[in-house]
Amino acid sequence: MFVINNFVGAIAWLLDWVLTAYMYVIIARALLSWVHPDPRNPIVQFLTQATEPVLRPLRRLVPAWRIGIDVSPILAILAIQFLKLSLVASLWDLSRRMY
């Protein structure tokens, strides 16, 4: 049973790490949008390709023209925090109860 316990704990840890890293990628993309960097820069291209699949649908929900700013990174970070507080915490709790 300890093998399943360790496996669920490892999944919780990995998911927490991936969600945190992705949150920092979204923050970096939002900060770069303030300075209008060269779109041919490989780092800028990576940040755009990594975050656009998540941010594009959120932009459709709340277009920037209604508010004046792009709030899609804020919504994405809130969604990531929700996943961390619900899914990851539930996995950690399940891992602890299995022991």
LUMSE-667865 format. One record per residue: residue in one letter; chain; residue number from 1; z, x, y of N, C-alpha, C, CB in turn. Coordinates in nm, 3 decimals. Glycine has a CB too. Example, Ala and Ser with C-alpha at 12.3 -4.5 7.8 and 13.67 -1.06 7.14 Angstrom:
% residues 2
NODE code unit pos      nw      nu      nv     caw     cau     cav      cw      cu      cv     cbw     cbu     cbv
NODE    A    A   1   0.780   1.319  -0.569   0.780   1.230  -0.450   0.780   1.320  -0.330   0.905   1.131  -0.447
NODE    S    A   2   0.708   1.285  -0.225   0.714   1.367  -0.106   0.787   1.290   0.003   0.572   1.408  -0.060
***
This chain:
% residues 99
NODE code unit pos      nw      nu      nv     caw     cau     cav      cw      cu      cv     cbw     cbu     cbv
NODE    M    A   1   0.000   0.080  -0.119   0.000   0.000   0.000   0.000   0.086   0.126   0.119  -0.092  -0.001
NODE    F    A   2   0.058   0.206   0.116   0.064   0.293   0.233  -0.075   0.340   0.275   0.152   0.413   0.204
NODE    V    A   3  -0.172   0.341   0.183  -0.308   0.381   0.217  -0.369   0.278   0.312  -0.394   0.396   0.090
NODE    I    A   4  -0.352   0.152   0.281  -0.405   0.045   0.368  -0.331   0.047   0.502  -0.390  -0.096   0.300
NODE    N    A   5  -0.201   0.071   0.498  -0.122   0.082   0.619  -0.177   0.192   0.709   0.026   0.109   0.585
NODE    N    A   6  -0.201   0.310   0.652  -0.255   0.422   0.728  -0.396   0.392   0.778  -0.255   0.549   0.643
NODE    F    A   7  -0.476   0.324   0.698  -0.612   0.290   0.738  -0.613   0.195   0.857  -0.687   0.228   0.621
NODE    V    A   8  -0.529   0.092   0.853  -0.521  -0.003   0.965  -0.467   0.067   1.089  -0.431  -0.125   0.928
NODE    G    A   9  -0.370   0.154   1.072  -0.319   0.231   1.186  -0.424   0.323   1.245  -0.198   0.313   1.143
NODE    A    A  10  -0.505   0.385   1.159  -0.612   0.472   1.208  -0.719   0.393   1.282  -0.675   0.548   1.091
NODE    I    A  11  -0.750   0.274   1.233  -0.848   0.189   1.303  -0.793   0.150   1.440  -0.882   0.062   1.218
NODE    A    A  12  -0.665   0.115   1.447  -0.604   0.078   1.575  -0.607   0.195   1.671  -0.458   0.031   1.554
NODE    W    A  13  -0.573   0.314   1.623  -0.574   0.432   1.708  -0.715   0.463   1.757  -0.517   0.552   1.633
NODE    L    A  14  -0.814   0.458   1.667  -0.952   0.488   1.703  -1.007   0.385   1.802  -1.040   0.492   1.578
NODE    L    A  15  -0.980   0.258   1.779  -1.026   0.154   1.869  -0.962   0.169   2.007  -0.996   0.015   1.811
NODE    D    A  16  -0.834   0.202   2.010  -0.766   0.225   2.138  -0.830   0.342   2.212  -0.616   0.253   2.114
NODE    W    A  17  -0.858   0.449   2.142  -0.919   0.568   2.203  -1.059   0.537   2.255  -0.926   0.683   2.102
NODE    V    A  18  -1.141   0.467   2.176  -1.278   0.434   2.216  -1.277   0.341   2.337  -1.354   0.369   2.100
NODE    L    A  19  -1.192   0.242   2.337  -1.185   0.150   2.451  -1.139   0.222   2.578  -1.090   0.033   2.420
NODE    T    A  20  -1.043   0.311   2.565  -0.997   0.388   2.681  -1.107   0.479   2.734  -0.873   0.471   2.644
NODE    A    A  21  -1.178   0.547   2.645  -1.287   0.635   2.688  -1.397   0.555   2.756  -1.344   0.712   2.568
NODE    Y    A  22  -1.430   0.439   2.701  -1.534   0.356   2.762  -1.491   0.304   2.899  -1.569   0.239   2.669
NODE    M    A  23  -1.362   0.277   2.914  -1.312   0.234   3.044  -1.332   0.345   3.147  -1.162   0.195   3.033
NODE    Y    A  24  -1.307   0.470   3.109  -1.328   0.580   3.201  -1.476   0.601   3.233  -1.269   0.708   3.144
NODE    V    A  25  -1.563   0.573   3.137  -1.708   0.582   3.163  -1.748   0.476   3.266  -1.788   0.564   3.032
NODE    I    A  26  -1.694   0.356   3.254  -1.724   0.250   3.350  -1.670   0.288   3.489  -1.663   0.116   3.304
NODE    I    A  27  -1.552   0.345   3.495  -1.497   0.388   3.623  -1.584   0.496   3.686  -1.352   0.440   3.605
NODE    A    A  28  -1.629   0.592   3.605  -1.717   0.698   3.657  -1.847   0.639   3.710  -1.747   0.801   3.547
NODE    R    A  29  -1.903   0.542   3.640  -2.026   0.478   3.686  -2.003   0.404   3.817  -2.079   0.380   3.581
NODE    A    A  30  -1.890   0.336   3.830  -1.860   0.264   3.954  -1.841   0.361   4.070  -1.734   0.178   3.937
NODE    L    A  31  -1.773   0.471   4.046  -1.754   0.571   4.152  -1.886   0.634   4.194  -1.656   0.679   4.107
NODE    L    A  32  -1.973   0.662   4.097  -2.103   0.720   4.130  -2.191   0.624   4.207  -2.174   0.763   4.004
NODE    S    A  33  -2.172   0.496   4.189  -2.254   0.399   4.261  -2.226   0.401   4.411  -2.231   0.259   4.205
NODE    W    A  34  -2.114   0.455   4.450  -2.081   0.463   4.592  -2.161   0.571   4.664  -1.932   0.488   4.610
NODE    V    A  35  -2.206   0.674   4.592  -2.273   0.788   4.657  -2.423   0.793   4.631  -2.211   0.917   4.611
NODE    H    A  36  -2.476   0.704   4.553  -2.620   0.697   4.521  -2.673   0.833   4.472  -2.700   0.651   4.643
NODE    P    A  37  -2.632   0.874   4.352  -2.677   1.003   4.300  -2.823   0.997   4.255  -2.587   1.047   4.182
NODE    D    A  38  -2.877   1.114   4.225  -3.014   1.125   4.177  -3.026   1.056   4.041  -3.059   1.274   4.168
NODE    P    A  39  -3.112   0.954   4.027  -3.122   0.883   3.899  -3.181   0.967   3.786  -3.206   0.760   3.917
NODE    R    A  40  -3.239   1.082   3.819  -3.296   1.169   3.713  -3.192   1.264   3.656  -3.413   1.250   3.768
NODE    N    A  41  -3.073   1.267   3.714  -2.966   1.351   3.664  -2.925   1.302   3.525  -2.844   1.351   3.761
NODE    P    A  42  -2.914   1.393   3.426  -2.880   1.350   3.289  -2.745   1.280   3.279  -2.881   1.469   3.198
NODE    I    A  43  -2.648   1.321   3.359  -2.518   1.256   3.353  -2.528   1.113   3.406  -2.413   1.335   3.434
NODE    V    A  44  -2.601   1.096   3.514  -2.620   0.962   3.571  -2.697   0.875   3.472  -2.695   0.970   3.706
NODE    Q    A  45  -2.798   0.931   3.409  -2.874   0.854   3.310  -2.786   0.812   3.193  -2.994   0.936   3.258
NODE    F    A  46  -2.700   0.903   3.145  -2.609   0.869   3.036  -2.515   0.756   3.077  -2.529   0.992   2.993
NODE    L    A  47  -2.454   0.769   3.195  -2.360   0.666   3.240  -2.429   0.531   3.255  -2.297   0.707   3.373
NODE    T    A  48  -2.551   0.532   3.305  -2.625   0.407   3.321  -2.658   0.346   3.185  -2.753   0.430   3.401
NODE    Q    A  49  -2.709   0.428   3.094  -2.746   0.376   2.962  -2.624   0.331   2.882  -2.822   0.482   2.883
NODE    A    A  50  -2.511   0.395   2.902  -2.391   0.360   2.826  -2.324   0.233   2.878  -2.292   0.475   2.829
NODE    T    A  51  -2.335   0.207   3.008  -2.261   0.094   3.065  -2.348  -0.028   3.094  -2.194   0.138   3.190
NODE    E    A  52  -2.475  -0.010   3.110  -2.560  -0.123   3.149  -2.559  -0.238   3.049  -2.701  -0.075   3.168
NODE    P    A  53  -2.556  -0.215   2.917  -2.551  -0.330   2.823  -2.427  -0.418   2.840  -2.555  -0.279   2.682
NODE    V    A  54  -2.319  -0.363   2.891  -2.198  -0.443   2.913  -2.198  -0.502   3.054  -2.072  -0.356   2.891
NODE    L    A  55  -2.241  -0.425   3.152  -2.233  -0.470   3.291  -2.341  -0.573   3.326  -2.244  -0.352   3.383
NODE    R    A  56  -2.457  -0.564   3.267  -2.566  -0.656   3.301  -2.529  -0.802   3.277  -2.691  -0.621   3.220
NODE    P    A  57  -2.476  -0.840   3.159  -2.437  -0.981   3.141  -2.326  -1.025   3.237  -2.391  -1.003   2.998
NODE    L    A  58  -2.237  -0.933   3.271  -2.130  -0.969   3.365  -2.186  -0.991   3.505  -2.021  -0.860   3.367
NODE    R    A  59  -2.290  -0.917   3.541  -2.354  -0.937   3.671  -2.421  -1.073   3.679  -2.456  -0.828   3.699
NODE    R    A  60  -2.469  -1.123   3.566  -2.529  -1.256   3.566  -2.423  -1.364   3.587  -2.603  -1.281   3.434
NODE    L    A  61  -2.302  -1.339   3.538  -2.193  -1.436   3.557  -2.150  -1.445   3.703  -2.073  -1.398   3.471
NODE    V    A  62  -2.132  -1.329   3.766  -2.088  -1.323   3.905  -2.185  -1.233   3.983  -1.939  -1.269   3.916
NODE    P    A  63  -2.292  -1.290   4.036  -2.387  -1.208   4.112  -2.320  -1.146   4.236  -2.509  -1.292   4.155
NODE    A    A  64  -2.366  -1.027   4.272  -2.306  -0.954   4.385  -2.332  -1.024   4.517  -2.360  -0.812   4.391
NODE    W    A  65  -2.438  -1.102   4.527  -2.471  -1.165   4.655  -2.370  -1.272   4.694  -2.609  -1.226   4.650
NODE    R    A  66  -2.298  -1.329   4.599  -2.197  -1.430   4.632  -2.075  -1.368   4.699  -2.154  -1.506   4.506
NODE    I    A  67  -2.037  -1.252   4.653  -1.915  -1.188   4.701  -1.946  -1.072   4.795  -1.831  -1.139   4.584
NODE    G    A  68  -2.056  -1.006   4.775  -2.093  -0.892   4.857  -2.071  -0.758   4.788  -2.016  -0.895   4.984
NODE    I    A  69  -1.996  -0.758   4.679  -1.976  -0.635   4.602  -1.999  -0.665   4.455  -1.834  -0.576   4.625
NODE    D    A  70  -2.026  -0.561   4.381  -2.047  -0.576   4.237  -1.911  -0.571   4.168  -2.142  -0.464   4.182
NODE    V    A  71  -1.868  -0.683   4.114  -1.738  -0.689   4.048  -1.749  -0.675   3.896  -1.669  -0.821   4.083
NODE    S    A  72  -1.869  -0.649   3.846  -1.886  -0.637   3.701  -1.803  -0.524   3.640  -2.033  -0.616   3.668
NODE    P    A  73  -1.788  -0.406   3.706  -1.699  -0.305   3.646  -1.554  -0.353   3.636  -1.705  -0.177   3.726
NODE    I    A  74  -1.508  -0.428   3.735  -1.371  -0.479   3.732  -1.355  -0.577   3.616  -1.334  -0.547   3.866
NODE    L    A  75  -1.454  -0.666   3.599  -1.448  -0.761   3.488  -1.453  -0.690   3.353  -1.564  -0.862   3.499
NODE    A    A  76  -1.534  -0.585   3.342  -1.543  -0.509   3.217  -1.410  -0.440   3.187  -1.657  -0.405   3.225
NODE    I    A  77  -1.347  -0.383   3.288  -1.218  -0.317   3.267  -1.111  -0.419   3.227  -1.174  -0.240   3.395
NODE    L    A  78  -1.114  -0.536   3.288  -1.020  -0.641   3.249  -1.042  -0.684   3.104  -1.033  -0.762   3.342
NODE    A    A  79  -1.169  -0.694   3.063  -1.199  -0.730   2.924  -1.151  -0.621   2.828  -1.351  -0.753   2.906
NODE    I    A  80  -1.169  -0.496   2.866  -1.122  -0.385   2.781  -0.970  -0.390   2.769  -1.168  -0.248   2.839
NODE    Q    A  81  -0.902  -0.412   2.880  -0.756  -0.420   2.876  -0.710  -0.538   2.790  -0.699  -0.433   3.018
NODE    F    A  82  -0.781  -0.650   2.799  -0.748  -0.764   2.715  -0.762  -0.728   2.567  -0.838  -0.885   2.750
NODE    L    A  83  -0.871  -0.659   2.532  -0.890  -0.618   2.392  -0.780  -0.522   2.348  -1.028  -0.552   2.374
NODE    K    A  84  -0.742  -0.431   2.436  -0.637  -0.337   2.400  -0.503  -0.408   2.381  -0.624  -0.228   2.507
NODE    L    A  85  -0.475  -0.505   2.467  -0.346  -0.575   2.457  -0.341  -0.677   2.344  -0.315  -0.643   2.588
NODE    S    A  86  -0.456  -0.727   2.303  -0.456  -0.827   2.197  -0.496  -0.767   2.063  -0.550  -0.943   2.233
NODE    L    A  87  -0.616  -0.716   2.051  -0.667  -0.668   1.924  -0.597  -0.541   1.876  -0.816  -0.643   1.934
NODE    V    A  88  -0.590  -0.441   1.962  -0.529  -0.315   1.921  -0.380  -0.335   1.893  -0.549  -0.207   2.029
NODE    A    A  89  -0.313  -0.411   1.977  -0.170  -0.435   1.955  -0.148  -0.513   1.825  -0.110  -0.513   2.073
NODE    S    A  90  -0.237  -0.605   1.794  -0.225  -0.680   1.668  -0.246  -0.589   1.548  -0.325  -0.795   1.665
NODE    L    A  91  -0.341  -0.498   1.559  -0.363  -0.403   1.449  -0.243  -0.311   1.430  -0.490  -0.320   1.475
NODE    W    A  92  -0.185  -0.263   1.540  -0.065  -0.179   1.529   0.049  -0.257   1.464  -0.022  -0.128   1.669
NODE    D    A  93   0.065  -0.383   1.505   0.171  -0.467   1.449   0.149  -0.490   1.300   0.178  -0.602   1.523
NODE    L    A  94   0.023  -0.517   1.264  -0.010  -0.536   1.121   0.019  -0.408   1.042  -0.158  -0.575   1.105
NODE    S    A  95  -0.014  -0.295   1.100   0.012  -0.167   1.032   0.161  -0.145   1.011  -0.047  -0.049   1.115
NODE    R    A  96   0.242  -0.179   1.111   0.386  -0.161   1.098   0.447  -0.257   0.997   0.453  -0.179   1.234
NODE    R    A  97   0.395  -0.379   0.990   0.450  -0.478   0.897   0.414  -0.447   0.752   0.401  -0.618   0.934
NODE    M    A  98   0.304  -0.378   0.731   0.261  -0.347   0.594   0.347  -0.239   0.533   0.114  -0.304   0.593
NODE    Y    A  99   0.414  -0.160   0.613   0.493  -0.049   0.562   0.616  -0.101   0.502   0.524   0.051   0.668
***
